[in-house]
């Protein structure tokens, strides 16, 4: 009989090949969004379909199944350490799911996703959902087929839970509905207090023109502050420009994108901080775990907790702007020279119901996510159809945020997620906010002077705390276990709502 270690080692060699292949796929997707010429879309859809087929073949290789069985049935299986056993668990979970998904369906989804993204871009520019609808309907039907299959493998109550599990393992729509009910109640209460305050911020300064070139320099300075290296000879990152900002990559090659607007310079500031938060998480998972399943992020919600911690809890704080506003004024070459720190901090923390999720403030952001979650849940429960999405979307925005959607580009087509087939991802954003509130409470216990450090331009202490307590654990635990390990409590909305209440009571003086 082979030793358990030798079988395990051969299993990990197979997984390494798969992870390296996936890292190459990331670059192809990144190129599609950043550098690819428009005419290449049909060829790219075929390339991605073929890559998906190859990845599926690799991930369902019978040899992986055989080695899993050998390792798990071995009398000395329990002698493997916790990391090794977690690797085996994650490989088996992935293998069981992928072997049940037909290769044809996987390739078809990859091809359709590419076509749908391209159609979404064109329909968004034309502000016409009817252009986008036929391709989205095809993609939704394909994802429903996949979800039905995965539901049986994952043993979830419904197809949508199977999709949520891809991004937030072991979380369910039922649980999220309960959490989001509590979150909505708290957010609406704070929103009303902000709206009723006589101390409303003046945001006109944020509409001043800042040319694109200075904004690119600002982006690099923000990356440097966070510790995301995009300039040195040893850099593992880069910043590019896309319609919708995103982060992609693996360990030593993690890339972010942003979008610059001359008449809205803070858009790129906060998108760079947000994506850099994602990037430093990816780059600081235990380096010994590269090419292992544990060497990936815990969940999408944890990823969002890191990006929103950097973007909002640090990046919108008075302490950060006490340090960075003088630099911003310098880069803007006089355009912002008369702005006071207090006025600027109030402006970037304005609370006002809006139509666009990515531009939403911290208080109303969660309401944007709750809307999307409710729609996705109902779509996959067959309670609504793709055709009805614009009407349902617009009504939800009226009910939740009291805003009127004028066209489909600022409405149902504002995000790339559905065009990308990422159903089940949206809840992660609000869960990330909730995790970030709990993480902040833990940071404040361990680093009571962290705000003073930020004021001096020192993010290192906070960053090191995040690396030591969050990043380094990678995928060693499921999200519910990791939040409990970090904070000694279960998923809890209260710390996030308490943080918002304290912060906005000070800004709006209520």
C-alpha positions as CSV (number, residue, x, y, z in Angstrom):
1,X,0.0,0.0,0.0
2,X,1.3,3.5,-0.9
3,X,1.8,5.8,2.0
4,X,-0.9,8.4,2.5
5,X,1.7,11.1,2.0
6,X,2.7,9.9,-1.5
7,X,-0.9,9.7,-2.6
8,X,-1.6,13.1,-1.2
9,X,1.5,14.5,-2.9
10,X,0.4,13.2,-6.3
11,X,-3.1,14.7,-5.7
12,X,-1.6,18.1,-5.0
13,X,0.5,17.9,-8.2
14,X,-2.7,17.5,-10.2
15,X,-4.3,20.5,-8.3
16,X,-1.2,22.6,-8.9
17,X,-1.6,22.2,-12.7
18,X,-5.2,23.2,-12.4
19,X,-4.5,26.3,-10.4
20,X,-1.7,27.4,-12.8
21,X,-4.1,26.9,-15.7
22,X,-6.8,29.0,-14.0
23,X,-4.3,31.8,-13.4
24,X,-3.6,31.9,-17.1
25,X,-7.4,32.1,-17.7
26,X,-7.5,35.1,-15.4
27,X,-5.1,36.9,-17.8
28,X,-7.2,36.1,-20.8
29,X,-10.3,37.5,-19.1
30,X,-8.3,40.5,-18.0
31,X,-7.2,41.1,-21.6
32,X,-10.8,40.9,-22.8
33,X,-11.8,43.8,-20.5
34,X,-8.7,45.9,-21.0
35,X,-6.7,45.4,-24.2
36,X,-8.7,43.3,-26.6
37,X,-9.7,45.0,-29.9
38,X,-13.5,45.1,-30.5
39,X,-13.4,42.8,-33.5
40,X,-11.9,40.0,-31.5
41,X,-15.0,39.2,-29.5
42,X,-16.1,36.1,-31.5
43,X,-12.7,34.6,-31.5
44,X,-12.4,35.3,-27.7
45,X,-15.7,33.6,-27.0
46,X,-14.4,30.5,-28.7
47,X,-11.0,30.7,-26.9
48,X,-12.8,31.0,-23.5
49,X,-15.1,28.1,-24.3
50,X,-12.1,25.9,-25.2
51,X,-10.3,27.0,-22.1
52,X,-13.4,26.2,-20.0
53,X,-13.5,22.7,-21.6
54,X,-9.9,22.1,-20.8
55,X,-10.3,23.3,-17.2
56,X,-13.3,21.1,-16.8
57,X,-11.4,18.1,-18.1
58,X,-8.5,18.8,-15.7
59,X,-10.8,19.3,-12.7
60,X,-12.8,16.1,-13.5
61,X,-9.8,13.9,-14.3
62,X,-10.6,10.4,-13.0
63,X,-7.1,10.3,-11.6
64,X,-8.1,13.0,-9.1
65,X,-11.1,10.9,-8.1
66,X,-8.9,7.8,-7.7
67,X,-6.3,9.6,-5.6
68,X,-9.0,11.2,-3.4
69,X,-10.4,7.8,-2.7
70,X,-7.0,6.4,-1.9
71,X,-6.2,9.2,0.5
72,X,-9.5,9.3,2.3
73,X,-9.7,5.5,2.7
74,X,-6.1,5.2,3.8
75,X,-5.8,3.9,7.4
76,X,-3.4,6.8,8.2
77,X,-5.6,9.5,6.7
78,X,-6.1,11.1,10.2
79,X,-2.4,11.5,10.4
80,X,-2.6,14.3,7.8
81,X,-2.5,17.7,9.4
82,X,-5.4,20.2,9.4
83,X,-4.2,22.0,6.3
84,X,-3.8,18.8,4.3
85,X,-7.2,17.6,5.4
86,X,-8.8,20.9,4.4
87,X,-7.1,20.6,1.0
88,X,-8.6,17.2,0.6
89,X,-12.1,18.5,1.6
90,X,-11.9,21.4,-0.9
91,X,-10.6,19.2,-3.7
92,X,-13.4,16.6,-3.1
93,X,-16.1,19.3,-3.0
94,X,-14.9,20.8,-6.3
95,X,-14.5,17.4,-7.9
96,X,-17.9,16.2,-6.9
97,X,-19.5,19.3,-8.2
98,X,-17.5,19.5,-11.5
99,X,-18.0,15.8,-12.3
100,X,-21.7,16.3,-12.2
101,X,-21.6,19.3,-14.6
102,X,-21.6,18.1,-18.3
103,X,-18.6,19.4,-20.2
104,X,-20.9,20.7,-23.0
105,X,-22.8,22.8,-20.4
106,X,-19.6,24.3,-19.0
107,X,-18.4,25.3,-22.4
108,X,-21.7,26.6,-23.5
109,X,-21.9,28.8,-20.3
110,X,-18.4,30.2,-21.0
111,X,-19.2,31.0,-24.6
112,X,-22.6,32.5,-23.8
113,X,-21.1,34.6,-20.9
114,X,-18.6,36.2,-23.4
115,X,-21.4,37.0,-25.9
116,X,-23.7,38.3,-23.1
117,X,-21.0,40.6,-21.7
118,X,-20.3,42.0,-25.2
119,X,-24.1,42.6,-25.8
120,X,-24.4,44.1,-22.3
121,X,-21.7,46.7,-23.2
122,X,-23.5,47.7,-26.4
123,X,-27.0,47.7,-24.8
124,X,-25.8,49.8,-21.9
125,X,-24.3,52.3,-24.3
126,X,-27.6,52.4,-26.2
127,X,-29.7,52.4,-23.0
128,X,-31.8,49.6,-24.4
129,X,-32.5,46.5,-22.4
130,X,-34.3,44.8,-25.3
131,X,-30.9,44.5,-27.1
132,X,-29.5,42.7,-24.0
133,X,-32.5,40.6,-23.0
134,X,-32.3,37.6,-25.5
135,X,-28.7,36.9,-24.6
136,X,-29.3,37.3,-20.9
137,X,-32.3,34.9,-21.1
138,X,-30.0,32.3,-22.7
139,X,-27.4,32.7,-20.0
140,X,-30.0,32.5,-17.2
141,X,-31.4,29.3,-18.6
142,X,-28.0,27.8,-18.8
143,X,-27.2,28.9,-15.2
144,X,-30.5,27.4,-14.0
145,X,-29.5,24.1,-15.5
146,X,-26.2,24.2,-13.7
147,X,-27.8,25.3,-10.5
148,X,-30.3,22.4,-10.6
149,X,-27.4,20.0,-11.0
150,X,-25.3,21.6,-8.2
151,X,-28.3,21.7,-5.9
152,X,-28.3,17.9,-5.8
153,X,-24.5,17.6,-5.3
154,X,-24.3,20.3,-2.6
155,X,-27.6,19.1,-1.0
156,X,-29.0,22.6,-0.8
157,X,-32.7,23.4,-0.4
158,X,-33.0,25.1,-3.7
159,X,-31.0,26.0,-6.9
160,X,-30.2,29.6,-5.7
161,X,-28.6,28.3,-2.5
162,X,-26.3,26.2,-4.7
163,X,-25.2,29.4,-6.5
164,X,-24.7,31.3,-3.3
165,X,-22.5,28.5,-2.0
166,X,-20.1,29.1,-4.9
167,X,-19.3,32.5,-3.4
168,X,-20.2,32.2,0.3
169,X,-19.9,28.5,1.3
170,X,-22.7,27.1,3.5
171,X,-24.7,30.4,3.5
172,X,-28.3,30.1,2.4
173,X,-30.9,32.5,1.0
174,X,-33.1,31.8,4.0
175,X,-30.3,33.0,6.4
176,X,-29.4,35.9,4.2
177,X,-33.0,37.0,4.1
178,X,-33.1,37.1,7.9
179,X,-29.7,39.0,8.1
180,X,-30.7,41.5,5.4
181,X,-34.0,42.2,7.2
182,X,-32.2,43.3,10.2
183,X,-29.6,45.2,8.1
184,X,-32.3,47.0,6.1
185,X,-34.1,48.2,9.3
186,X,-30.9,49.6,10.7
187,X,-29.8,51.3,7.5
188,X,-33.2,52.9,6.9
189,X,-33.1,54.3,10.5
190,X,-29.7,55.9,9.9
191,X,-30.7,57.2,6.5
192,X,-33.7,59.0,7.9
193,X,-31.6,60.7,10.5
194,X,-29.1,61.9,7.9
195,X,-31.9,63.1,5.6
196,X,-33.5,65.0,8.5
197,X,-30.3,66.7,9.6
198,X,-29.8,70.4,8.9
199,X,-26.1,69.8,8.4
200,X,-26.1,68.7,4.8
201,X,-22.7,68.5,3.1
202,X,-21.8,70.6,0.0
203,X,-20.7,68.2,-2.7
204,X,-20.1,70.8,-5.5
205,X,-16.4,70.6,-4.9
206,X,-16.4,67.0,-6.1
207,X,-17.6,68.0,-9.5
208,X,-14.5,70.1,-10.2
209,X,-12.5,69.0,-13.3
210,X,-9.4,67.0,-12.6
211,X,-7.7,65.8,-15.8
212,X,-7.1,62.0,-16.3
213,X,-3.3,62.1,-16.1
214,X,-3.2,63.6,-12.6
215,X,-5.8,61.0,-11.6
216,X,-3.5,58.2,-12.8
217,X,-0.8,59.6,-10.5
218,X,-3.3,59.8,-7.6
219,X,-4.2,56.1,-8.3
220,X,-0.5,55.1,-8.0
221,X,-0.1,57.1,-4.8
222,X,-3.2,55.4,-3.3
223,X,-1.8,52.0,-4.2
224,X,1.5,52.9,-2.6
225,X,-0.4,53.9,0.7
226,X,-2.2,50.6,0.8
227,X,1.0,48.6,0.1
228,X,-0.1,47.4,-3.4
229,X,3.1,47.6,-5.5
230,X,2.5,48.7,-9.1
231,X,5.7,50.6,-9.8
232,X,8.8,48.8,-8.5
233,X,10.9,46.2,-10.4
234,X,9.4,43.6,-8.1
235,X,5.8,44.8,-8.6
236,X,3.1,42.1,-8.5
237,X,0.3,44.4,-9.6
238,X,-0.8,47.0,-12.2
239,X,-3.7,49.4,-12.6
240,X,-5.6,49.5,-15.9
241,X,-8.8,51.2,-17.2
242,X,-12.1,49.5,-17.8
243,X,-15.8,50.3,-17.9
244,X,-16.4,48.4,-14.6
245,X,-13.5,48.2,-12.1
246,X,-12.4,44.7,-11.0
247,X,-9.6,42.7,-9.5
248,X,-8.2,39.5,-10.9
249,X,-5.1,37.4,-10.4
250,X,-3.2,35.0,-8.1
251,X,-0.4,35.6,-5.6
252,X,2.4,37.3,-7.6
253,X,0.2,38.6,-10.4
254,X,-2.9,40.4,-9.1
255,X,-4.2,43.2,-11.3
256,X,-6.8,45.9,-10.7
257,X,-8.7,48.3,-12.9
258,X,-10.5,51.6,-12.5
259,X,-12.5,54.1,-14.5
260,X,-11.5,57.8,-14.6
261,X,-14.0,60.6,-14.9
262,X,-12.7,64.2,-15.3
263,X,-15.8,65.7,-13.7
264,X,-16.0,63.1,-10.9
265,X,-12.4,62.5,-9.7
266,X,-13.5,60.8,-6.4
267,X,-14.9,57.9,-8.4
268,X,-11.5,56.5,-9.3
269,X,-10.1,57.3,-5.9
270,X,-12.6,55.0,-4.1
271,X,-12.6,52.4,-6.8
272,X,-8.7,52.1,-6.6
273,X,-8.9,51.9,-2.8
274,X,-11.6,49.2,-3.1
275,X,-9.8,47.1,-5.7
276,X,-6.4,47.5,-3.9
277,X,-8.1,46.1,-0.8
278,X,-9.0,43.0,-2.8
279,X,-5.5,42.9,-4.2
280,X,-3.6,42.9,-1.0
281,X,-5.8,40.2,0.3
282,X,-5.0,38.0,-2.7
283,X,-1.3,38.7,-2.3
284,X,-1.0,38.0,1.4
285,X,-2.5,34.6,1.7
286,X,0.0,32.3,3.3
287,X,2.8,32.0,0.7
288,X,3.5,28.4,1.7
289,X,0.0,27.6,0.4
290,X,0.5,28.7,-3.2
291,X,-0.9,26.1,-5.7
292,X,-3.0,24.6,-2.9
293,X,-6.8,25.0,-2.4
294,X,-6.3,26.5,1.0
295,X,-4.2,29.2,-0.7
296,X,-7.3,30.9,-2.1
297,X,-9.6,33.5,-0.4
298,X,-12.1,32.3,2.2
299,X,-15.1,33.7,0.3
300,X,-16.4,36.5,-1.8
301,X,-17.9,38.1,1.3
302,X,-14.5,38.1,3.0
303,X,-13.0,39.5,-0.1
304,X,-15.6,42.3,0.0
305,X,-14.9,42.9,3.7
306,X,-11.3,43.6,2.9
307,X,-12.0,45.9,-0.1
308,X,-14.7,47.9,1.8
309,X,-12.6,48.1,4.9
310,X,-9.9,49.8,2.9
311,X,-12.3,51.9,0.7
312,X,-14.7,53.1,3.4
313,X,-13.5,52.5,7.0
314,X,-10.0,53.8,6.2
315,X,-10.5,55.6,2.9
316,X,-13.4,57.8,3.9
317,X,-12.1,58.5,7.4
318,X,-11.1,62.1,8.6
319,X,-7.7,60.6,9.6
320,X,-7.0,59.4,6.1
321,X,-7.9,62.6,4.5
322,X,-5.9,64.6,7.0
323,X,-2.9,62.8,5.5
324,X,-3.9,62.5,1.9
325,X,-5.8,65.7,1.1
326,X,-2.6,67.8,0.8
327,X,-1.2,65.3,-1.6
328,X,-4.5,65.3,-3.6
329,X,-4.4,69.1,-3.9
330,X,-0.8,68.9,-5.1
331,X,-1.7,66.4,-7.9
332,X,-4.8,68.5,-8.9
333,X,-2.5,71.5,-9.5
334,X,-4.6,74.2,-7.8
335,X,-8.1,72.9,-8.7
336,X,-8.8,71.9,-5.1
337,X,-6.6,74.3,-3.2
338,X,-9.4,76.1,-1.4
339,X,-11.1,73.0,0.0
340,X,-11.0,72.5,3.8
341,X,-10.5,69.1,5.4
342,X,-13.8,69.2,7.2
343,X,-15.8,70.2,4.1
344,X,-14.1,67.5,2.0
345,X,-14.7,64.7,4.6
346,X,-18.3,65.7,4.8
347,X,-18.6,65.7,1.0
348,X,-17.1,62.2,0.4
349,X,-19.4,60.9,3.2
350,X,-22.6,62.4,1.9
351,X,-25.6,60.1,2.5
352,X,-28.1,60.4,-0.3
353,X,-30.3,57.8,-2.0
354,X,-29.0,57.2,-5.5
355,X,-29.5,55.1,-8.6
356,X,-26.0,53.7,-9.0
357,X,-24.6,51.0,-6.7
358,X,-20.9,51.6,-7.2
359,X,-21.3,55.3,-6.4
360,X,-23.5,54.7,-3.3
361,X,-22.6,55.9,0.1
362,X,-22.0,53.5,3.0
363,X,-25.5,53.8,4.4
364,X,-27.5,53.3,1.3
365,X,-25.1,50.8,-0.3
366,X,-26.6,47.8,1.5
367,X,-30.1,48.7,0.2
368,X,-28.8,48.4,-3.4
369,X,-27.6,44.9,-2.6
370,X,-30.8,43.8,-0.8
371,X,-32.7,44.8,-4.0
372,X,-30.4,42.7,-6.2
373,X,-30.5,39.7,-3.8
374,X,-34.3,39.7,-3.7
375,X,-34.5,39.8,-7.5
376,X,-32.0,37.0,-8.0
377,X,-33.7,34.8,-5.4
378,X,-37.1,35.3,-7.1
379,X,-35.6,34.8,-10.6
380,X,-34.1,31.4,-9.6
381,X,-37.3,30.5,-7.8
382,X,-39.1,31.1,-11.1
383,X,-41.3,33.7,-9.5
384,X,-40.2,36.4,-12.1
385,X,-38.8,36.3,-15.6
386,X,-35.9,38.1,-17.3
387,X,-38.4,40.1,-19.3
388,X,-39.8,41.6,-16.1
389,X,-36.5,42.6,-14.7
390,X,-36.5,46.3,-15.7
391,X,-40.0,46.9,-14.3
392,X,-39.3,45.0,-11.0
393,X,-35.9,46.8,-10.7
394,X,-37.4,50.3,-11.2
395,X,-40.2,49.6,-8.7
396,X,-37.8,48.3,-6.1
397,X,-35.7,51.5,-6.4
398,X,-38.8,53.5,-5.9
399,X,-39.8,51.5,-2.8
400,X,-36.4,51.1,-1.2
401,X,-34.5,54.3,-2.1
402,X,-37.3,56.6,-3.4
403,X,-35.5,57.3,-6.7
404,X,-36.9,57.2,-10.2
405,X,-34.9,55.2,-12.8
406,X,-34.9,57.1,-16.1
407,X,-33.4,54.4,-18.3
408,X,-32.2,50.8,-18.2
409,X,-28.5,51.8,-18.2
410,X,-28.8,53.5,-14.9
411,X,-31.2,50.7,-13.8
412,X,-31.1,47.0,-14.4
413,X,-28.0,47.1,-16.8
414,X,-25.7,49.2,-14.5
415,X,-23.7,46.1,-13.2
416,X,-21.7,43.6,-15.2
417,X,-22.5,40.7,-12.8
418,X,-25.6,39.2,-14.5
419,X,-24.0,39.6,-17.9
420,X,-21.1,37.6,-16.5
421,X,-23.3,34.9,-15.1
422,X,-22.3,35.7,-11.5
423,X,-25.7,34.9,-10.0
424,X,-25.3,34.5,-6.2
425,X,-22.4,36.9,-5.9
426,X,-24.3,40.1,-5.0
427,X,-25.2,39.1,-1.4
428,X,-21.4,38.9,-0.7
429,X,-21.1,42.7,-0.9
430,X,-23.5,43.3,2.0
431,X,-22.1,40.4,3.9
432,X,-18.7,41.9,3.4
433,X,-19.9,45.1,5.0
434,X,-21.2,43.2,7.9
435,X,-17.9,41.3,8.3
436,X,-16.0,44.6,8.0
437,X,-17.9,46.0,10.9
438,X,-17.1,43.0,13.1
439,X,-13.4,43.1,11.9
440,X,-13.2,46.9,12.8
441,X,-14.4,46.1,16.4
442,X,-11.6,43.6,16.7
443,X,-9.0,46.0,15.2
444,X,-10.0,48.7,17.7
445,X,-9.4,46.3,20.6
446,X,-6.0,45.3,19.4
447,X,-4.8,48.7,17.9
448,X,-6.5,51.4,19.9
449,X,-4.3,54.1,18.2
450,X,-4.9,52.9,14.6
451,X,-6.6,56.1,13.5
452,X,-3.7,58.2,14.7
453,X,-1.4,56.0,12.7
454,X,-3.5,56.5,9.5
455,X,-3.3,60.3,10.2
456,X,0.5,60.0,9.9
457,X,0.2,58.1,6.6
458,X,1.0,54.8,8.2
459,X,-1.4,52.0,7.0
460,X,1.3,49.4,7.8
461,X,0.0,48.5,11.3
462,X,-3.6,48.0,10.2
463,X,-2.4,46.1,7.1
464,X,-0.2,43.8,9.2
465,X,-3.2,43.1,11.5
466,X,-5.4,42.2,8.5
467,X,-2.7,40.0,7.1
468,X,-2.2,38.2,10.4
469,X,-5.8,37.8,11.3
470,X,-7.6,37.5,7.9
471,X,-5.4,37.2,4.8
472,X,-3.0,34.6,6.1
473,X,-5.8,32.0,6.7
474,X,-6.8,31.9,3.1
475,X,-9.4,29.2,2.7
476,X,-8.5,27.2,5.8
477,X,-12.0,27.9,7.2
478,X,-15.5,28.5,5.9
479,X,-16.6,32.1,6.3
480,X,-18.9,31.5,9.4
481,X,-15.9,29.8,11.1
482,X,-13.4,32.5,10.1
483,X,-15.5,35.4,11.4
484,X,-15.9,33.6,14.7
485,X,-12.2,32.9,14.9
486,X,-11.4,36.6,14.3
487,X,-14.1,38.2,16.4
488,X,-15.3,35.4,18.8
489,X,-18.9,35.8,17.6
490,X,-21.2,34.6,14.8
491,X,-22.2,36.8,11.8
492,X,-23.6,39.9,13.5
493,X,-25.1,43.0,11.9
494,X,-24.8,45.2,15.0
495,X,-21.1,46.2,14.9
496,X,-21.5,47.5,11.3
497,X,-24.6,49.4,12.2
498,X,-22.9,50.8,15.4
499,X,-20.0,52.0,13.3
500,X,-22.3,53.8,10.8
501,X,-24.3,55.3,13.6
502,X,-21.2,56.7,15.4
503,X,-19.7,58.0,12.2
504,X,-22.7,59.7,10.7
505,X,-23.9,61.1,14.0
506,X,-20.6,63.0,14.0
507,X,-20.8,64.1,10.3
508,X,-24.5,65.0,10.3
509,X,-24.5,66.1,14.0
510,X,-27.6,64.2,15.0
